[in-house]
Each structure stands twice: as structure tokens, then as C-alpha cells.
């Protein structure tokens, strides 16, 4: 069964996206450009985002997923960026989401065995 054949709700996909963002977020970076975040998410083979809806995750679809949780991009020097602080546990709307989100580690998931050096190599190939 392919990853995209499951019957996922927008909220469950959003939770998965939040988990994956925590996995790929560059250590020590307070902000990440939306376009870079999309590339990082699409670069990891274990994640569904390169094939999301047949064409892969886009900056627009990222915005739509995150907006449901009250997370919005900011304009910084002409680029849309996401702030790490906006993804903090206490910044999220809704207590149910906060409980789920607090259980998501900021470390890569054990099954993916990812490290940031590997992610950067994959990102440079794009």
C-alpha cells in the first residue's frame, strides 16, 4: 500500500506535517523560508511530501495545512518564512492539538534515521 492511498483527514495529515517539520527543521534556525521548508520536506524519501496529491507539497499547500493550526508565514526580506517560535507548544491553538503536538519530539523519528548533515546533502541535490 502506498503512503498516499490511506484515507487521511486534513487534521491527521496536518499533525503528520507538524511532526515532519520538527524532523527537518535546521537546528538553531529561528526562521526558515517556506520554499526551503518545502524542499526539505520533499527531500526525505520516508516522508510522503514529495508525492503529496501527485505533484508534491507546495508552499501553498504548506500554508493551507499550517493555517488550520493558526500558524502563518511572515514576510522577511521579501520571502515568506516560518518562525520556530510559532511552532512552539504554547503558540498553537486548541488544547487537543497542543496535547498531540507536545508528544511530537523535535528529534528525527527513529525509523527514519535522519541527521541534519544527510538532510543538507539531499537538499543540495534539489
The first five atom37 places (N, CA, C, CB, O) and aatype in JSON, in Angstrom:
{
  "aatype": [20, 20, 20, 20, 20, 20, 20, 20, 20, 20, 20, 20, 20, 20, 20, 20, 20, 20, 20, 20, 20, 20, 20, 20, 20, 20, 20, 20, 20, 20, 20, 20, 20, 20, 20, 20, 20, 20, 20, 20, 20, 20, 20, 20, 20, 20, 20, 20, 20, 20, 20, 20, 20, 20, 20, 20, 20, 20, 20, 20, 20, 20, 20, 20, 20, 20, 20, 20, 20, 20, 20, 20, 20, 20, 20, 20, 20, 20, 20, 20, 20, 20, 20, 20, 20, 20, 20, 20, 20, 20, 20, 20, 20, 20, 20, 20, 20, 20, 20, 20, 20, 20, 20, 20, 20, 20, 20, 20, 20, 20, 20, 20, 20, 20, 20, 20, 20, 20, 20, 20, 20, 20, 20, 20, 20, 20],
  "atom_mask": [
    [1, 1, 1, 1, 1],
    [1, 1, 1, 1, 1],
    [1, 1, 1, 1, 1],
    [1, 1, 1, 1, 1],
    [1, 1, 1, 1, 1],
    [1, 1, 1, 1, 1],
    [1, 1, 1, 1, 1],
    [1, 1, 1, 1, 1],
    [1, 1, 1, 1, 1],
    [1, 1, 1, 1, 1],
    [1, 1, 1, 1, 1],
    [1, 1, 1, 1, 1],
    [1, 1, 1, 1, 1],
    [1, 1, 1, 1, 1],
    [1, 1, 1, 1, 1],
    [1, 1, 1, 1, 1],
    [1, 1, 1, 1, 1],
    [1, 1, 1, 1, 1],
    [1, 1, 1, 1, 1],
    [1, 1, 1, 1, 1],
    [1, 1, 1, 1, 1],
    [1, 1, 1, 1, 1],
    [1, 1, 1, 1, 1],
    [1, 1, 1, 1, 1],
    [1, 1, 1, 1, 1],
    [1, 1, 1, 1, 1],
    [1, 1, 1, 1, 1],
    [1, 1, 1, 1, 1],
    [1, 1, 1, 1, 1],
    [1, 1, 1, 1, 1],
    [1, 1, 1, 1, 1],
    [1, 1, 1, 1, 1],
    [1, 1, 1, 1, 1],
    [1, 1, 1, 1, 1],
    [1, 1, 1, 1, 1],
    [1, 1, 1, 1, 1],
    [1, 1, 1, 1, 1],
    [1, 1, 1, 1, 1],
    [1, 1, 1, 1, 1],
    [1, 1, 1, 1, 1],
    [1, 1, 1, 1, 1],
    [1, 1, 1, 1, 1],
    [1, 1, 1, 1, 1],
    [1, 1, 1, 1, 1],
    [1, 1, 1, 1, 1],
    [1, 1, 1, 1, 1],
    [1, 1, 1, 1, 1],
    [1, 1, 1, 1, 1],
    [1, 1, 1, 1, 1],
    [1, 1, 1, 1, 1],
    [1, 1, 1, 1, 1],
    [1, 1, 1, 1, 1],
    [1, 1, 1, 1, 1],
    [1, 1, 1, 1, 1],
    [1, 1, 1, 1, 1],
    [1, 1, 1, 1, 1],
    [1, 1, 1, 1, 1],
    [1, 1, 1, 1, 1],
    [1, 1, 1, 1, 1],
    [1, 1, 1, 1, 1],
    [1, 1, 1, 1, 1],
    [1, 1, 1, 1, 1],
    [1, 1, 1, 1, 1],
    [1, 1, 1, 1, 1],
    [1, 1, 1, 1, 1],
    [1, 1, 1, 1, 1],
    [1, 1, 1, 1, 1],
    [1, 1, 1, 1, 1],
    [1, 1, 1, 1, 1],
    [1, 1, 1, 1, 1],
    [1, 1, 1, 1, 1],
    [1, 1, 1, 1, 1],
    [1, 1, 1, 1, 1],
    [1, 1, 1, 1, 1],
    [1, 1, 1, 1, 1],
    [1, 1, 1, 1, 1],
    [1, 1, 1, 1, 1],
    [1, 1, 1, 1, 1],
    [1, 1, 1, 1, 1],
    [1, 1, 1, 1, 1],
    [1, 1, 1, 1, 1],
    [1, 1, 1, 1, 1],
    [1, 1, 1, 1, 1],
    [1, 1, 1, 1, 1],
    [1, 1, 1, 1, 1],
    [1, 1, 1, 1, 1],
    [1, 1, 1, 1, 1],
    [1, 1, 1, 1, 1],
    [1, 1, 1, 1, 1],
    [1, 1, 1, 1, 1],
    [1, 1, 1, 1, 1],
    [1, 1, 1, 1, 1],
    [1, 1, 1, 1, 1],
    [1, 1, 1, 1, 1],
    [1, 1, 1, 1, 1],
    [1, 1, 1, 1, 1],
    [1, 1, 1, 1, 1],
    [1, 1, 1, 1, 1],
    [1, 1, 1, 1, 1],
    [1, 1, 1, 1, 1],
    [1, 1, 1, 1, 1],
    [1, 1, 1, 1, 1],
    [1, 1, 1, 1, 1],
    [1, 1, 1, 1, 1],
    [1, 1, 1, 1, 1],
    [1, 1, 1, 1, 1],
    [1, 1, 1, 1, 1],
    [1, 1, 1, 1, 1],
    [1, 1, 1, 1, 1],
    [1, 1, 1, 1, 1],
    [1, 1, 1, 1, 1],
    [1, 1, 1, 1, 1],
    [1, 1, 1, 1, 1],
    [1, 1, 1, 1, 1],
    [1, 1, 1, 1, 1],
    [1, 1, 1, 1, 1],
    [1, 1, 1, 1, 1],
    [1, 1, 1, 1, 1],
    [1, 1, 1, 1, 1],
    [1, 1, 1, 1, 1],
    [1, 1, 1, 1, 1],
    [1, 1, 1, 1, 1],
    [1, 1, 1, 1, 1],
    [1, 1, 1, 1, 1],
    [1, 1, 1, 1, 1],
    [1, 1, 1, 1, 1]
  ],
  "atom_positions": [
    [[0.84, -1.17, 0.0], [0.0, 0.0, 0.0], [0.89, 1.24, 0.0], [-0.96, 0.0, 1.22], [1.86, 1.31, 0.76]],
    [[0.57, 2.2, -0.83], [1.37, 3.42, -0.88], [0.94, 4.36, 0.24], [1.23, 4.12, -2.24], [-0.15, 4.24, 0.8]],
    [[1.81, 5.28, 0.56], [1.51, 6.22, 1.63], [0.3, 7.08, 1.3], [2.71, 7.11, 1.89], [-0.46, 7.45, 2.2]],
    [[0.13, 7.4, 0.04], [-0.95, 8.3, -0.34], [-2.28, 7.61, -0.51], [-0.59, 9.01, -1.6], [-3.29, 8.28, -0.73]],
    [[-2.33, 6.28, -0.42], [-3.6, 5.59, -0.61], [-4.41, 5.51, 0.67], [-3.34, 4.2, -1.14], [-5.58, 5.12, 0.63]],
    [[-3.84, 5.87, 1.8], [-4.58, 5.85, 3.06], [-5.63, 6.94, 3.05], [-3.63, 6.01, 4.26], [-5.48, 7.97, 2.39]],
    [[-6.69, 6.71, 3.8], [-7.74, 7.71, 3.94], [-7.37, 8.62, 5.11], [-9.14, 7.05, 4.16], [-7.72, 8.34, 6.26]],
    [[-6.67, 9.69, 4.82], [-6.23, 10.61, 5.86], [-7.14, 11.82, 5.89], [-4.77, 11.04, 5.62], [-7.6, 12.31, 4.86]],
    [[-7.39, 12.31, 7.09], [-8.14, 13.54, 7.24], [-7.16, 14.7, 7.14], [-8.93, 13.57, 8.59], [-5.96, 14.52, 7.38]],
    [[-7.65, 15.9, 6.79], [-6.75, 17.05, 6.77], [-6.03, 17.26, 8.1], [-7.51, 18.3, 6.39], [-4.87, 17.65, 8.12]],
    [[-6.74, 17.0, 9.22], [-6.11, 17.2, 10.52], [-5.01, 16.17, 10.76], [-7.15, 17.12, 11.64], [-3.94, 16.53, 11.27]],
    [[-5.24, 14.89, 10.4], [-4.2, 13.89, 10.62], [-3.0, 14.15, 9.73], [-4.75, 12.48, 10.36], [-1.86, 13.94, 10.14]],
    [[-3.24, 14.62, 8.49], [-2.12, 15.0, 7.63], [-1.39, 16.2, 8.21], [-2.62, 15.31, 6.2], [-0.17, 16.29, 8.14]],
    [[-2.15, 17.12, 8.78], [-1.54, 18.29, 9.4], [-0.65, 17.92, 10.57], [-2.6, 19.25, 9.87], [0.44, 18.46, 10.72]],
    [[-1.1, 16.98, 11.4], [-0.29, 16.5, 12.52], [0.97, 15.83, 12.0], [-1.09, 15.52, 13.42], [2.06, 16.04, 12.53]],
    [[0.82, 15.02, 10.95], [1.99, 14.38, 10.35], [2.95, 15.43, 9.81], [1.56, 13.41, 9.22], [4.17, 15.3, 9.96]],
    [[2.41, 16.46, 9.17], [3.25, 17.53, 8.65], [3.99, 18.24, 9.78], [2.41, 18.53, 7.85], [5.19, 18.52, 9.65]],
    [[3.31, 18.55, 10.87], [3.97, 19.18, 12.01], [5.11, 18.3, 12.53], [2.96, 19.46, 13.14], [6.19, 18.8, 12.85]],
    [[4.86, 17.02, 12.62], [5.89, 16.08, 13.09], [7.08, 16.09, 12.12], [5.3, 14.63, 13.2], [8.24, 16.12, 12.55]],
    [[6.8, 16.08, 10.84], [7.87, 16.07, 9.85], [8.62, 17.4, 9.81], [7.31, 15.76, 8.47], [9.83, 17.42, 9.58]],
    [[7.92, 18.5, 10.04], [8.61, 19.8, 10.12], [9.59, 19.79, 11.28], [7.59, 20.96, 10.29], [10.71, 20.27, 11.15]],
    [[9.17, 19.24, 12.41], [10.09, 19.15, 13.55], [11.31, 18.29, 13.2], [9.37, 18.56, 14.78], [12.4, 18.54, 13.7]],
    [[11.12, 17.31, 12.35], [12.23, 16.44, 11.96], [13.24, 17.17, 11.08], [11.7, 15.22, 11.22], [14.45, 17.01, 11.27]],
    [[12.77, 17.96, 10.14], [13.67, 18.57, 9.16], [14.12, 19.99, 9.51], [13.02, 18.6, 7.82], [15.01, 20.53, 8.86]],
    [[13.51, 20.6, 10.53], [13.85, 22.0, 10.85], [15.34, 22.1, 11.17], [12.99, 22.51, 12.06], [15.83, 21.38, 12.04]],
    [[16.07, 22.98, 10.49], [17.51, 23.12, 10.76], [17.78, 23.57, 12.2], [18.13, 24.13, 9.77], [17.18, 24.54, 12.68]],
    [[18.65, 22.87, 12.86], [18.99, 23.16, 14.26], [19.5, 24.59, 14.39], [20.04, 22.16, 14.79], [20.36, 25.03, 13.62]],
    [[18.96, 25.3, 15.36], [19.42, 26.65, 15.67], [18.87, 27.74, 14.77], [20.88, 26.68, 15.59], [19.19, 28.91, 14.97]],
    [[18.05, 27.39, 13.8], [17.5, 28.41, 12.9], [16.17, 28.94, 13.46], [17.29, 27.83, 11.47], [15.24, 28.17, 13.66]],
    [[16.09, 30.26, 13.7], [14.83, 30.8, 14.23], [13.74, 30.89, 13.17], [15.08, 32.18, 14.8], [12.55, 30.83, 13.49]],
    [[14.13, 31.02, 11.89], [13.16, 31.07, 10.8], [13.67, 30.23, 9.63], [12.9, 32.53, 10.35], [14.87, 30.02, 9.47]],
    [[12.73, 29.75, 8.83], [13.06, 29.02, 7.61], [12.1, 29.5, 6.53], [12.96, 27.45, 7.82], [10.89, 29.59, 6.75]],
    [[12.64, 29.8, 5.36], [11.8, 30.22, 4.24], [10.84, 29.1, 3.86], [12.67, 30.63, 3.03], [11.2, 27.93, 3.91]],
    [[9.63, 29.47, 3.49], [8.62, 28.48, 3.12], [9.13, 27.59, 1.99], [7.31, 29.18, 2.69], [8.95, 26.37, 2.04]],
    [[9.77, 28.17, 0.99], [10.27, 27.38, -0.14], [11.33, 26.39, 0.32], [10.85, 28.3, -1.22], [11.36, 25.25, -0.15]],
    [[12.21, 26.8, 1.22], [13.24, 25.89, 1.73], [12.62, 24.78, 2.56], [14.28, 26.66, 2.57], [13.03, 23.62, 2.46]],
    [[11.63, 25.12, 3.37], [10.97, 24.11, 4.19], [10.28, 23.06, 3.31], [9.94, 24.77, 5.13], [10.34, 21.87, 3.61]],
    [[9.65, 23.5, 2.24], [9.02, 22.57, 1.3], [10.08, 21.66, 0.68], [8.26, 23.34, 0.19], [9.87, 20.45, 0.59]],
    [[11.21, 22.22, 0.27], [12.28, 21.4, -0.32], [12.82, 20.39, 0.68], [13.42, 22.28, -0.82], [13.06, 19.24, 0.32]],
    [[13.0, 20.8, 1.91], [13.48, 19.88, 2.94], [12.5, 18.74, 3.17], [13.73, 20.63, 4.26], [12.9, 17.58, 3.28]],
    [[11.22, 19.06, 3.23], [10.19, 18.04, 3.45], [10.1, 17.08, 2.26], [8.83, 18.7, 3.69], [9.93, 15.88, 2.45]],
    [[10.22, 17.61, 1.06], [10.12, 16.77, -0.13], [11.37, 15.92, -0.35], [9.86, 17.63, -1.36], [11.32, 14.92, -1.06]],
    [[12.48, 16.32, 0.24], [13.75, 15.61, 0.02], [13.86, 14.3, 0.79], [14.9, 16.5, 0.39], [14.68, 13.45, 0.45]],
    [[13.07, 14.13, 1.81], [13.17, 12.94, 2.67], [12.27, 11.85, 2.11], [12.79, 13.28, 4.15], [11.05, 11.97, 2.1]],
    [[12.89, 10.79, 1.64], [12.15, 9.71, 0.99], [11.12, 9.05, 1.9], [13.11, 8.67, 0.49], [10.08, 8.6, 1.42]],
    [[11.41, 8.98, 3.2], [10.49, 8.32, 4.13], [9.21, 9.12, 4.37], [11.19, 8.08, 5.44], [8.25, 8.61, 4.95]],
    [[9.2, 10.36, 3.94], [8.03, 11.21, 4.13], [7.21, 11.25, 2.84], [8.45, 12.65, 4.55], [7.75, 11.05, 1.75]],
    [[5.95, 11.5, 2.96], [5.03, 11.48, 1.82], [5.03, 12.75, 0.98], [3.66, 11.22, 2.31], [4.34, 12.8, -0.03]],
    [[5.76, 13.77, 1.37], [5.54, 15.1, 0.81], [6.02, 15.29, -0.61], [6.2, 16.1, 1.67], [5.54, 16.19, -1.29]],
    [[6.95, 14.48, -1.11], [7.38, 14.6, -2.5], [6.28, 14.17, -3.46], [8.65, 13.76, -2.74], [6.25, 14.59, -4.61]],
    [[5.38, 13.32, -2.98], [4.31, 12.79, -3.83], [2.92, 13.22, -3.38], [4.38, 11.28, -3.86], [1.92, 12.7, -3.88]],
    [[2.85, 14.15, -2.47], [1.55, 14.59, -1.95], [0.66, 15.07, -3.1], [1.74, 15.72, -0.91], [1.02, 15.98, -3.84]],
    [[-0.51, 14.45, -3.22], [-1.5, 14.79, -4.25], [-0.94, 14.71, -5.66], [-2.05, 16.17, -4.0], [-1.4, 15.43, -6.55]],
    [[0.03, 13.85, -5.87], [0.57, 13.62, -7.2], [1.67, 14.56, -7.64], [-0.52, 13.7, -8.17], [2.53, 14.17, -8.43]],
    [[1.68, 15.78, -7.14], [2.68, 16.76, -7.56], [3.63, 17.17, -6.45], [2.0, 17.98, -8.08], [4.58, 17.91, -6.69]],
    [[3.39, 16.71, -5.26], [4.25, 17.06, -4.14], [3.74, 18.29, -3.4], [5.66, 17.31, -4.61], [2.97, 19.09, -3.93]],
    [[4.19, 18.41, -2.17], [3.83, 19.54, -1.33], [4.34, 20.83, -1.97], [4.42, 19.38, 0.09], [5.44, 20.87, -2.52]],
    [[3.53, 21.87, -1.9], [3.92, 23.18, -2.41], [3.88, 24.18, -1.26], [2.98, 23.64, -3.58], [3.36, 23.87, -0.18]],
    [[4.42, 25.36, -1.48], [4.36, 26.4, -0.45], [2.9, 26.74, -0.13], [5.13, 27.67, -0.91], [2.56, 27.03, 1.01]],
    [[2.06, 26.7, -1.14], [0.63, 27.0, -0.93], [-0.04, 25.91, -0.09], [-0.1, 27.13, -2.29], [-0.79, 26.22, 0.83]],
    [[0.23, 24.65, -0.4], [-0.39, 23.58, 0.39], [0.17, 23.56, 1.81], [-0.18, 22.21, -0.29], [-0.55, 23.23, 2.75]],
    [[1.46, 23.89, 1.98], [2.04, 24.01, 3.31], [1.29, 25.08, 4.1], [3.56, 24.36, 3.22], [0.92, 24.87, 5.26]],
    [[1.06, 26.22, 3.47], [0.33, 27.32, 4.11], [-1.07, 26.86, 4.53], [0.22, 28.52, 3.15], [-1.51, 27.17, 5.63]],
    [[-1.76, 26.12, 3.66], [-3.11, 25.67, 3.97], [-3.13, 24.68, 5.12], [-3.74, 25.03, 2.74], [-4.0, 24.76, 5.99]],
    [[-2.17, 23.76, 5.16], [-2.1, 22.81, 6.27], [-1.85, 23.54, 7.58], [-1.0, 21.78, 6.02], [-2.53, 23.29, 8.58]],
    [[-0.87, 24.44, 7.59], [-0.48, 25.1, 8.83], [-1.5, 26.12, 9.31], [0.86, 25.76, 8.66], [-1.63, 26.36, 10.51]],
    [[-2.21, 26.71, 8.38], [-3.22, 27.71, 8.74], [-4.31, 27.1, 9.64], [-3.86, 28.3, 7.48], [-4.85, 27.79, 10.51]],
    [[-4.63, 25.82, 9.43], [-5.67, 25.19, 10.26], [-5.26, 25.13, 11.73], [-5.97, 23.78, 9.75], [-6.11, 24.95, 12.6]],
    [[-3.96, 25.27, 12.01], [-3.46, 25.26, 13.38], [-3.09, 26.66, 13.87], [-2.26, 24.35, 13.49], [-2.49, 26.82, 14.93]],
    [[-3.45, 27.68, 13.09], [-3.15, 29.04, 13.47], [-1.71, 29.44, 13.23], [-3.48, 29.24, 14.9], [-1.23, 30.42, 13.82]],
    [[-1.01, 28.71, 12.38], [0.39, 29.01, 12.07], [0.43, 29.7, 10.72], [1.27, 27.7, 12.07], [-0.08, 29.18, 9.73]],
    [[1.04, 30.88, 10.68], [1.11, 31.67, 9.45], [2.55, 32.04, 9.15], [0.23, 32.94, 9.56], [3.38, 32.16, 10.05]],
    [[2.83, 32.2, 7.86], [4.17, 32.66, 7.48], [4.27, 34.16, 7.71], [4.48, 32.3, 5.99], [3.27, 34.87, 7.84]],
    [[5.5, 34.63, 7.75], [5.79, 36.05, 7.93], [6.62, 36.5, 6.74], [6.53, 36.33, 9.28], [7.36, 35.7, 6.15]],
    [[6.51, 37.77, 6.39], [7.33, 38.3, 5.31], [8.63, 38.83, 5.89], [6.58, 39.42, 4.53], [8.62, 39.71, 6.75]],
    [[9.73, 38.29, 5.42], [11.05, 38.73, 5.9], [11.93, 38.92, 4.68], [11.67, 37.69, 6.9], [12.27, 37.96, 3.98]],
    [[12.3, 40.16, 4.43], [13.16, 40.5, 3.3], [12.6, 39.96, 1.98], [14.56, 39.97, 3.53], [13.34, 39.43, 1.15]],
    [[11.29, 40.09, 1.81], [10.65, 39.69, 0.57], [10.34, 38.21, 0.44], [11.49, 40.08, -0.54], [9.82, 37.78, -0.6]],
    [[10.64, 37.42, 1.45], [10.37, 35.98, 1.4], [9.38, 35.61, 2.5], [11.68, 35.16, 1.55], [9.37, 36.21, 3.57]],
    [[8.56, 34.63, 2.22], [7.67, 34.09, 3.25], [8.46, 33.11, 4.08], [6.41, 33.41, 2.62], [9.04, 32.16, 3.56]],
    [[8.49, 33.35, 5.39], [9.24, 32.48, 6.3], [8.32, 32.01, 7.42], [10.48, 33.23, 6.88], [7.33, 32.66, 7.77]],
    [[8.68, 30.86, 7.98], [8.0, 30.36, 9.17], [8.95, 30.52, 10.33], [7.56, 28.87, 9.0], [10.16, 30.31, 10.2]],
    [[8.4, 30.9, 11.48], [9.2, 31.12, 12.68], [9.1, 29.91, 13.59], [8.75, 32.4, 13.42], [8.02, 29.37, 13.82]],
    [[10.25, 29.49, 14.1], [10.31, 28.37, 15.04], [9.41, 28.65, 16.24], [11.76, 28.11, 15.49], [8.75, 27.74, 16.75]],
    [[9.39, 29.89, 16.69], [8.58, 30.26, 17.86], [7.09, 30.02, 17.62], [8.81, 31.73, 18.22], [6.35, 29.7, 18.55]],
    [[6.63, 30.16, 16.37], [5.22, 29.92, 16.05], [4.86, 28.45, 16.13], [4.9, 30.45, 14.67], [3.68, 28.1, 16.2]],
    [[5.86, 27.58, 16.1], [5.63, 26.14, 16.18], [5.8, 25.61, 17.59], [6.57, 25.42, 15.24], [5.65, 24.42, 17.84]],
    [[6.12, 26.51, 18.53], [6.3, 26.09, 19.92], [4.98, 25.59, 20.48], [6.86, 27.25, 20.79], [3.91, 26.02, 20.05]],
    [[5.07, 24.69, 21.45], [3.89, 24.06, 22.02], [2.85, 25.07, 22.5], [4.28, 23.17, 23.17], [1.66, 24.9, 22.25]],
    [[3.3, 26.13, 23.17], [2.35, 27.08, 23.75], [1.81, 28.08, 22.72], [3.0, 27.83, 24.88], [0.9, 28.85, 23.03]],
    [[2.36, 28.08, 21.51], [1.89, 29.0, 20.48], [0.73, 28.44, 19.68], [3.02, 29.35, 19.56], [0.05, 29.18, 18.96]],
    [[0.49, 27.14, 19.79], [-0.53, 26.5, 18.96], [-1.92, 26.67, 19.55], [-0.22, 25.03, 18.8], [-2.11, 26.7, 20.76]],
    [[-2.9, 26.8, 18.66], [-4.3, 26.94, 19.07], [-4.9, 25.57, 19.36], [-5.13, 27.66, 17.98], [-4.56, 24.59, 18.71]],
    [[-5.78, 25.51, 20.34], [-6.54, 24.29, 20.61], [-5.82, 23.34, 21.55], [-6.84, 23.59, 19.34], [-4.72, 22.9, 21.25]],
    [[-6.44, 23.03, 22.66], [-5.79, 22.18, 23.66], [-5.57, 20.77, 23.16], [-6.61, 22.15, 24.92], [-4.56, 20.16, 23.51]],
    [[-6.49, 20.21, 22.34], [-6.28, 18.86, 21.83], [-5.05, 18.8, 20.95], [-7.51, 18.39, 21.04], [-4.25, 17.86, 21.06]],
    [[-4.88, 19.79, 20.08], [-3.69, 19.82, 19.24], [-2.45, 19.97, 20.09], [-3.78, 20.97, 18.22], [-1.44, 19.31, 19.84]],
    [[-2.51, 20.83, 21.11], [-1.35, 21.04, 21.96], [-0.91, 19.73, 22.6], [-1.65, 22.09, 23.04], [0.28, 19.44, 22.67]],
    [[-1.86, 18.93, 23.08], [-1.53, 17.64, 23.7], [-0.86, 16.72, 22.7], [-2.79, 16.98, 24.29], [0.16, 16.1, 23.0]],
    [[-1.43, 16.63, 21.49], [-0.83, 15.78, 20.46], [0.54, 16.31, 20.07], [-1.75, 15.7, 19.22], [1.5, 15.54, 19.95]],
    [[0.62, 17.62, 19.86], [1.86, 18.22, 19.38], [2.97, 18.12, 20.41], [1.63, 19.66, 19.0], [4.13, 17.95, 20.04]],
    [[2.64, 18.22, 21.69], [3.67, 18.11, 22.72], [4.29, 16.73, 22.73], [3.09, 18.43, 24.09], [5.43, 16.57, 23.18]],
    [[3.56, 15.73, 22.25], [4.11, 14.38, 22.21], [5.06, 14.17, 21.04], [2.99, 13.37, 22.14], [5.72, 13.13, 20.95]],
    [[5.12, 15.15, 20.14], [6.0, 15.03, 18.97], [7.37, 15.57, 19.35], [5.41, 15.8, 17.74], [7.5, 16.73, 19.77]],
    [[8.36, 14.76, 19.22], [9.72, 15.16, 19.56], [10.3, 16.07, 18.5], [10.61, 13.92, 19.74], [9.93, 15.98, 17.33]],
    [[11.2, 16.95, 18.91], [11.93, 17.77, 17.94], [13.12, 17.01, 17.38], [12.4, 19.08, 18.59], [13.95, 17.6, 16.69]],
    [[13.22, 15.74, 17.66], [14.29, 14.9, 17.13], [13.75, 14.08, 15.97], [14.89, 13.98, 18.24], [12.55, 13.79, 15.93]],
    [[14.6, 13.7, 15.02], [14.13, 12.85, 13.93], [13.53, 11.57, 14.47], [15.28, 12.53, 12.96], [13.98, 11.03, 15.47]],
    [[12.51, 11.1, 13.78], [11.88, 9.84, 14.18], [12.87, 8.71, 14.03], [10.62, 9.57, 13.34], [13.68, 8.7, 13.1]],
    [[12.81, 7.76, 14.94], [13.79, 6.68, 14.95], [13.76, 5.85, 13.68], [13.56, 5.78, 16.14], [14.8, 5.35, 13.25]],
    [[12.6, 5.69, 13.05], [12.54, 4.85, 11.86], [13.24, 5.48, 10.67], [11.1, 4.56, 11.51], [13.66, 4.77, 9.75]],
    [[13.37, 6.8, 10.67], [13.97, 7.45, 9.51], [15.49, 7.56, 9.59], [13.38, 8.82, 9.34], [16.15, 7.71, 8.56]],
    [[16.04, 7.48, 10.78], [17.49, 7.55, 10.99], [18.11, 8.73, 10.23], [18.15, 6.24, 10.55], [19.13, 8.59, 9.56]],
    [[17.46, 9.88, 10.35], [17.93, 11.06, 9.65], [18.84, 11.89, 10.55], [16.76, 11.91, 9.17], [18.67, 11.93, 11.76]],
    [[19.8, 12.53, 9.94], [20.56, 13.54, 10.65], [20.59, 14.77, 9.74], [22.01, 13.04, 11.02], [20.34, 14.68, 8.55]],
    [[20.91, 15.89, 10.31], [20.84, 17.13, 9.54], [21.9, 17.21, 8.45], [20.98, 18.32, 10.45], [21.69, 17.88, 7.45]],
    [[23.03, 16.54, 8.61], [24.03, 16.51, 7.54], [23.46, 15.79, 6.32], [25.33, 15.81, 8.03], [23.65, 16.24, 5.19]],
    [[22.76, 14.69, 6.55], [22.14, 13.95, 5.46], [21.07, 14.8, 4.78], [21.53, 12.64, 5.97], [20.98, 14.83, 3.56]],
    [[20.26, 15.47, 5.58], [19.22, 16.34, 5.02], [19.83, 17.44, 4.16], [18.37, 16.94, 6.13], [19.33, 17.73, 3.08]],
    [[20.89, 18.04, 4.64], [21.53, 19.11, 3.87], [22.07, 18.58, 2.54], [22.66, 19.77, 4.68], [21.95, 19.25, 1.52]],
    [[22.66, 17.37, 2.55], [23.15, 16.76, 1.31], [21.99, 16.55, 0.34], [23.86, 15.42, 1.59], [22.1, 16.87, -0.84]],
    [[20.88, 16.0, 0.84], [19.72, 15.77, -0.01], [19.17, 17.09, -0.53], [18.63, 15.01, 0.76], [18.75, 17.17, -1.68]],
    [[19.16, 18.11, 0.31], [18.64, 19.41, -0.08], [19.5, 20.04, -1.17], [18.56, 20.35, 1.13], [18.96, 20.65, -2.1]],
    [[20.81, 19.9, -1.08], [21.71, 20.48, -2.09], [21.51, 19.85, -3.46], [23.17, 20.3, -1.66], [21.75, 20.5, -4.48]],
    [[21.05, 18.58, -3.5], [20.84, 17.9, -4.77], [19.63, 18.44, -5.52], [20.67, 16.42, -4.55], [19.51, 18.23, -6.73]],
    [[18.73, 19.13, -4.82], [17.49, 19.62, -5.46], [17.75, 20.8, -6.34], [16.47, 19.99, -4.41], [16.82, 21.33, -6.95]]
  ]
}
